[in-house]
Amino acid sequence: MAHPGIEIVTRDRSISYAEGISYGLPEAEEVADRWHLLKNLSELVESILLNEQSAIKQAFQMTYLTNKEPPPKSITEAEPNPTNEIGSETDANRRELYKKTKEMFAQDLSRRKIGRELGIIRNTVRKYLRATDFPNRQTGQGSKSKLRKYAKFLRQRWKEGEQNAQKLFVEIQKQGFSGSVSAVRKFVQKWREFSDKLIKPLIPKCYSSRKTTKMLLLESEENGEKEFLEKLCELSPKVAQLQKLGVEFRVMIREKREKLFDEWLKKVEQSEISELKNWVVFLLLDEKAVRSAMTSEWSNGQTEEQVNRLKTIKRQMYGRANFDLLKAKVLYQN
C-alpha cells in the first residue's frame, strides 16, 4: 500500500472504485459523494416519470389550457404608431447616423468602414458626406406615403374590430386611396403582430420528464408550476409518493440527517413504487458509504470541480490538443 496514512476516501457510486478502494485501503472509511447520490435519485425519478406522461400532459392541460380566458382583443396606447412604421428609421435615428458619419469621416475612416460600423449602405454614407446639412426625408408618392392620409381612419377601424386588410383597402379606396392592397397589408402588419401577442397567452410547452423531475424534487413555488405539481400529484398517487420520498432523501443528504435514514427505508418498503424499492436494494449494497455521506464533512466536491475544469480546458483545445499543451493550460490558466 503506497499511502498507508489515508483514512478517508470519497468516491462516486462506481462499483469498480468501491472494489479498488476495498482492496487497496481496506481500513479506510469510504464516503459516497453526495452530489452523485442526488444525481442518481434524479435519474431514477426521471425514468419513473417517463411512464407517467399521460398524467403529466393532463395536469399540464388542466393548469394552462383549461378555463384560461385570453386578454381582450384591443389596441392600447402601447400599440405601434402608424406614422413611425413608414420608413425604416425615425428622424432622430437618421440625425444620429448623419452626425456619426461626419465625425468618423473627420477621423479619416473610409466610407466602406463607416458603412460597416454604422450598418448603412455606401450610398447613404456618400449622401450624408455630400450634404452640408441634415438631409430631410423627402415625401414620396408611393403607396406608403399615400397611406399617411388614411392612418387615423385605419387605426380607428382596427380598434373597432375590422382587421381584414382587404376590407380596409376597399373602405379607403372609396375615400380616394389609389395604392395597392399589399401596401395596406404591410401597413397593418405591426398591429396584427401586436394583437396576436395580446390574444395568445404565454403558454409553455408541455413539461418534459426532466423538467418535471426538477420541479418535483425542488418543490417549485413558481406561479403555474406549483399548481401543475398539485394537479399531477392528484392525478397520480404514485407521483405524489415519489415526490414525498424523493424530497425527504434530498433533505437527508443535503442536511446530513443520517438518523432519518432508517425511517425513510421503512417508508420506501411500504410504498407502491417498485422502481424505488429496487434502487434502494442497490443503495444498501453500499450502505456504509451512503451513511457516511450523511455524517462526514468530506465529499468529492473539490475533485469534481477540478475534473469539470479539466474537461472545459480540453474542449477549448479541440483540434490542437496534446498532453504538453494541456498540462501548461491546467497549471498556468487562471
FENVENKA-V889050 format. One record per backbone hydrogen bond with DSSP energy under -1.0 kcal/mol. NH is the residue of the N-H (numbers start at 1). CO is the residue of the C=O. E is the energy in kcal/mol with one decimal. If there is no record, write none. Layout:
nh:co:e
NH:CO:E
NH:CO:E
This chain:
nh:co:e
6:3:-1.5
9:29:-3.0
11:31:-2.1
18:14:-1.9
19:15:-2.7
20:16:-2.4
21:17:-2.5
22:18:-2.4
23:19:-1.9
24:20:-2.6
25:21:-3.3
28:25:-1.4
29:7:-3.5
31:9:-2.7
32:289:-1.9
33:11:-2.8
37:33:-1.8
38:34:-2.1
39:35:-2.1
40:36:-2.7
41:37:-1.9
42:38:-2.4
43:39:-2.4
44:40:-2.0
45:41:-2.7
46:42:-2.6
47:43:-2.0
48:44:-2.0
49:45:-2.4
50:46:-1.1
51:48:-1.4
52:49:-1.7
56:52:-2.2
57:53:-2.7
58:54:-2.2
59:55:-2.7
60:56:-2.2
61:57:-2.5
62:58:-2.4
63:59:-1.7
64:60:-2.8
65:61:-2.0
79:76:-2.0
85:81:-1.0
94:90:-2.3
95:91:-2.6
96:92:-1.9
97:93:-2.3
98:94:-2.6
99:95:-2.4
100:96:-2.5
101:97:-2.5
102:98:-1.9
103:99:-2.1
104:100:-2.8
105:101:-2.1
106:102:-1.9
108:105:-1.7
109:104:-1.8
114:110:-2.4
115:111:-2.6
116:112:-2.1
117:113:-2.8
118:114:-2.5
119:115:-1.4
120:115:-1.6
125:121:-1.9
126:122:-3.0
127:123:-2.3
128:124:-2.5
129:125:-2.3
130:126:-1.9
131:127:-1.6
146:142:-2.1
147:143:-1.8
150:147:-1.3
151:148:-1.1
154:150:-2.8
155:151:-2.4
156:152:-2.0
157:153:-2.4
158:154:-2.4
159:155:-2.0
160:156:-1.7
161:158:-1.0
162:157:-2.2
163:161:-1.0
168:164:-2.4
169:165:-2.3
170:166:-2.0
171:167:-2.1
172:168:-2.3
173:169:-2.0
174:170:-1.7
176:173:-1.3
177:172:-2.6
184:180:-1.1
185:181:-2.2
186:182:-2.4
187:183:-1.9
188:184:-2.0
192:188:-2.2
193:189:-2.5
194:190:-2.2
195:191:-2.7
196:192:-2.4
197:193:-1.6
198:194:-1.4
199:195:-2.4
200:196:-2.8
203:201:-1.5
212:208:-2.5
213:209:-2.2
214:210:-2.1
215:211:-2.1
216:212:-2.7
217:213:-2.6
218:214:-1.8
220:215:-1.7
225:223:-1.1
226:222:-2.4
228:224:-2.6
229:225:-2.5
230:226:-2.1
231:227:-2.2
232:228:-2.5
233:229:-2.4
234:230:-1.6
235:231:-2.3
236:232:-2.2
240:236:-1.9
241:237:-2.4
242:238:-2.5
243:239:-2.7
244:240:-2.0
245:241:-2.5
246:242:-2.5
247:243:-2.7
248:244:-1.9
249:245:-2.1
250:246:-2.2
251:247:-2.3
252:248:-2.3
253:249:-2.2
254:250:-2.6
255:251:-2.6
257:252:-1.9
260:257:-1.6
261:258:-1.6
264:260:-2.1
265:261:-2.3
266:262:-1.6
267:263:-1.9
268:264:-2.1
269:265:-2.0
270:266:-1.8
274:272:-1.0
277:273:-1.8
278:274:-2.5
279:275:-1.9
280:276:-2.1
281:277:-1.7
282:278:-1.7
283:279:-2.2
284:280:-2.6
286:283:-1.5
287:284:-1.4
290:286:-2.2
291:287:-2.9
292:288:-2.0
293:289:-1.5
294:291:-1.1
295:292:-1.5
296:292:-3.5
304:300:-3.3
305:301:-2.1
306:302:-1.9
307:303:-2.5
308:304:-2.5
309:305:-2.1
310:306:-2.5
311:307:-2.4
312:308:-2.1
313:309:-2.2
314:310:-2.2
315:311:-2.2
316:312:-1.9
317:313:-1.0
318:315:-1.4
320:317:-2.6
326:322:-2.6
327:323:-2.9
328:324:-2.2
329:325:-2.4
330:326:-2.6
331:327:-2.4
332:328:-2.2
333:329:-2.1
